[in-house]
């Protein structure tokens, strides 16, 4: 096993600028461009030596996209809660039904 680790240590400085965990949108675009190049280069070959590299890159891209979707959902939730607290905050008057200008006939008082 030591020889595999040594080989990885020797090669990693050259590979790490190509294959890495994307942390920014620029990183994501760089990996996406690499993925497109790999797809073009490999084509339909299932036995090409770079197929596993393409799979690793795809996994890294999927992880970034998943984290971004999660982050976007959290941001929207936070914004929604902030807006609701403004509308229905402490200073909001209490509305009664006698303040209504017209009554919705489909509303059953729920």
Secondary structure by P-SEA (a helix, b strand, c coil): caaaaaaaaaccccccccccccccaaaaaaaaaaaaaaaaaacccccccaaaaaaaaaaaaaaaaaaaaaaaaaaaaaaaaaaaaaaccccccccccccccccccccccc
